[in-house]
Amino acid sequence: MIENNAIFEYYNAIKTGKEVVSKKVHQFYKYITLELKNKKSKYYFSEKHANHAIDFIEKYCKHSKGKWAKKPIVLELWQKAFLSCLFGILRKTDNLRRFRRAILFVARKNGKSLLSAGIGNYCFMADGEGGAECYSVATQREQAKIIWNESRSMIKKSPVLCKRAKCLIGEIKFGDNVYKPLASDSNNLDGLNTHFAGLDEIHAWKDQNLYDVILNSISAREQPIILSISTMGTVRENVFDDLYDECERIINGYFDKTGYKDDSVLPIIYELDSRSEWTDPTKWRKANPNLGVSKSIEYLETEVNKAKANNKKLKNTLCKDFNIRETSTEAWLSFEEILIMRF
């Protein structure tokens, strides 16, 4: 049955309270499960395509750091649901993927770099795309190399993948496919034919041109993916805010006939629904789906206690640990002022 997949399993866990998520995440999975049950939908779910991506990451990609180095990656349910949506929902007209752009905003230390690197490796090596051009993109080259280095380390730690890919100083080769870090100061921005682009920490991007170049470079591919993964940030009215607002309009439009529509975007935003929730441990998973896995509860408790004691740390904690968009007028509210807002 179609319900026997990570998307439905995750939404059932959300409905029963087993998984605590933001209103935006709840709204998306409510919509997508109804869409997949609708026989008149333009889209259908392919378990084969979804599991192909999930199995590639879990069977062949290895952890590269710390105590987990060289061990297989075990994806959490929320990650499997995300991958199932991205790779498993296809168009009935041509059996190509529905989603061309995926936007995942999640608090720090929730494994976003690992997930992005795994998706990049899949698109680079296992997606069946001839001459695939894959890029890890950021405004600065050193930032662009973070996800790319994680992808390369995954490959080098994998006995299967390292035999098939050639890891060079500035690129990884797999047959005619190539995977490179790319920044706004790169000399080869013109003439890109992108199959996959992982956009890292887009909250810090001020270069709209770089985003536009990547967006325009996918037009010749049948089912490209632009993956934007980021924490929240304090840079306002730039690329990040545009993407966040676009996601919000798309999600609000799911159950509004006159609302904004874009079927090609997968919008997932893990965040607190209210600023006042940051001191309530039962709400922390709304912004931290990997809490207790890659992000320890003890770590988050420590950060919260620091922010309670030191107002200067509050802005960073709200923004980075709870994915609350900060502005200059909101950023310096004290713990006491937030308590007043709560009541």
N, C-alpha and C positions, 0 to 999 in steps of 0.2 A: 504493500500500500504506500501511497505517496507520503502519508504521515510518518512513515518510518525513516526519518532522516533528521539530521542535526537541527534543521530549521524548526521543524515542528516540536522536536524534543526540547529545544531551548525555549520556544514560546510557551509550551506547557509548563516548564519550570518557572517562567516569569509569571504566568497566570496563577500558579499555586503558591507563589511567594518563595519558592526555593531559590530562585535567582532574583536579586534586587537590582533593578536597572532604572535608568532615567526615564522620564516620560517620553522623550524622543525615541529612545531605543524600543520601548514598549509599543509605541505607535507604529514604528516601522515594521516590527515583527508581527503585529496584529494585521497590518495591511498585507504583508507579503504572504502570510499563511492563507488568508482569504483569497488572495489573487491566485495562488497555486491550486486551490480547491475549485476555482471557478472554471468550468469547462469552456466558457466563452472567452477566456483570457487569450491574449496574443502570445502568451508565454507558457512554458512547461518546465518541469523539473526533471533533470537527468541525473539519477543517482550515479551512473557511470562516470560522467564528467566531474561531478563534485568529489567523488571518492578518489578519482585519479589524482587530483591536486592534493587532497588530504593525505593519501597514501604516500605520494612522492615525498612530501615534507617529513612525515613520520618515519618512513622506512630508510630514506637516503640522506636526508640532511641531519647533521650532527651538531650538538652544542659545541661551542668553540672556547668557552671561558669557564674558569672556576671549577668547582667540584663536579659540574656536569659535563666538562669537556670530553668530547668523543662519544658521549652517550646519545642515544636517539632522542629526538624531540617528541614529546607527548603533548599534543594540542588539547587545550581546554574546550569545553562545550561551546562557549561563546566564540572561540576562534574557528571551530569547525562550522558553526552556523554562518559566520561571516564568509568563510571560504566556500561553503555550499551555495550561498547567494551569488557570490562573485563568479564562480566557475560552473555552477550547476543549473542556473536558470537560463534557458535558451529561448530564442524566438521560434515560433512555429513555422514561420515563412521560410527560413533558411537554415535553421538549426545552429545559428551563431549566438554568442553570448549576448544577453540583454544589457549588461552593465559595461560601459566603457570607462567610466570614472568611478573610483571608489574613494570615499572620504571617511577616514576613521580618526576621530578625536578622542583621546583617552589620556588619563593622568600618567605621570611619569612612573617608571619602574613596573609597567604592566606588560612588558614583553613586546612592545611595538616594533623595536628594531629587529628582533628575532623573527617576528611575523613578516615584516616587510622584506627581510633578506630571504626568507623561505619562499615567499611569493615570487620575488625576483628570480631566484634560481629555477623555480618551476617554469616561469615564462621563458627563461633563457634556454633551458635544457629539455623540457618535457612537454611543451605546449604544441608541438607539431608545426611550428611556424618557420618556414624557410627563410634563411638570412635574417633572423630576428636581430634587431637592434634594441638592446636593453640598456637603461641608464639609471644610475642613482644620482639624483639631482638636488642641488642646493645652491644658494647664492655664492658660497665660498667653496673652493675645491676641497679644503680639509674637511668641511662638514659633509660634502658630497661623498667623501671617501669612507665615512663612518659606516653607513649601511652596506656600501660596496665591499669594504673590508670584512664585514660580518658575513656577507655572502661568500666571499673568497675563502674565509676561514672555515665556513661550513663545508665547502667543497673539499678543501685540503684535509679536513678531519674525516671525511667520508671515504672508505675504501672503494666504494663503487664509483662515486662521482669524480674523484681525483684521477682515476684512470682514463676518464673520458674528456675531461676539460683541461685546458692548458692555462694555468694561472701565471700571468706575466705581471710586470711592475705596474702598468697602467691600464690593463684590460684582461679579461678572461675570454678565452676562445673555446668554442665548441662547434667544430665543423665550420660552417659559414656564419654561425651566430657569434655575436660579440656582446659583452657586458662591460660598461665603462662608468666611471664617475664623471659627472658633468656639472659645470658651474657657469655662472654668467660671464666669467672671465675666460672661458674656454675659447679656443680659436676655431672650433668646428660646429658652431651652433646652426649655421646655414646648411640646408640640404639633409637634415635629419629625416629618417624614415622609421619612426619609433614604433616598436611593438609593445614595449613595457617601459614605463618611467615611474620610479619610486621617488616621490617628492618628500624630502626630509625636513622636519621641524619648520613647516611652512608658516608658523606663527611669527617667525622672524623675517620673513621675506618682505622686502620693500620694492623688489624688482618685478613689476607687473609684466615687463617685456619678456623676461625669462619664462614665466608661466605661459604667456601667449605663444611663445616659440614652441614649447613642448606640446601645447594643446593643438597647434596647427600642424605639428609634425606627424600626427597619427592618421591623417586622412586617407592615406594609401593602404592602410592595413584593414583586414576584414574584421578582426575582433581584438583591437589593442586594449591595453589597460593603463590608465594613469592613476596611480595609487598615492593619495596624499594622507600621510599619517603624522600626527602632531599632538603635542600638548597644547593647552591654551597659552596665550601670551598677552603682552601689554602693548604691542604695536597695533595701533588702531587705524582703521580706514585704509588697509592695504589688502594684500591677497588673502590673508587668513580671514579677515572680517567678511570679505566678499563670499568666500566659500562657506563660512558658517551661516551667513544669512541665506545663501542659496539652499543649503541643507534644510534650514528651518522652513523656508517657503515650500520646499518639496514635501516635507513631512506633514506640514499643516494642510497641504493640498490633497492628501490621500483620500480623505473622506469629505472633501468639499468639491462639488462638481465644477465650480467656477474658480477653484484654486489653481495655483501654479503647478505645472506638470513638466517633468523631465524623466522619462523612463530609463534613460541611460546612466543615471547617477545612483550609486549605492551610498546613502547617507547614514552613518552610524556615529552618534555623539554620546559618549559616556560622560556624564556630568552630574553634579548635584542639581536638584530642581529648585533649591532655595539656598541662599547664602547661609541661612541659619542652621542648615543641616550638618555643617562641618564638625560640630562637637558631638554629634549623635552617631556612635559606632554602627548602629543598625542601618545607617544610610550610606556609609562609606563606600560600599560596593557599587553604588550608582556611578561613581567616577572611576572605580578601581575593580574591574571585573576579574583581575588576576590576584586580588587580595588573598593572602594566605598561600600563594604559589610563588610567583616571582617577586611579589611585594609583601613583606612580612607585616603582620598586624602590629607587632612590637615597634617596628620602624615608624609606622604611621602614627601610633599612639605617642611616640617620642616627638615627632614633628608637631603634632597638635598641641602637646603640652608646652613646647618651646614657643609656639605662636601665641598661646594664652598668656605666657609670662613675658613675652617680648613683642610689643606691637610692631617693631620693625620687621619681624619675620612673618607677620600675618599675611601680608600681600603675596609673598612667594608661596606660602603654604596653600592659600586659597586657590591661587592660579595653577600651581604645578601639581599639587596633590589632590585637588578636588575639581579641577577643570572649570573654574569660575572665571569668566572673562573679566579682567580688571580694566578699569579706567582711572584716570587721574582723580576723579571725584570720589570714587568708591574705595580706592586702594588703601587709604590710611585710616579706615574705620577701626576703632579699637575693639577689643574683645567685648568690653562692656557695651559699646554702642551696638554691636551685632546682637547681643543678648536682648537689648531693648527692641530691636527690629523683630526679633523672634516672637516676642510677646506683644 
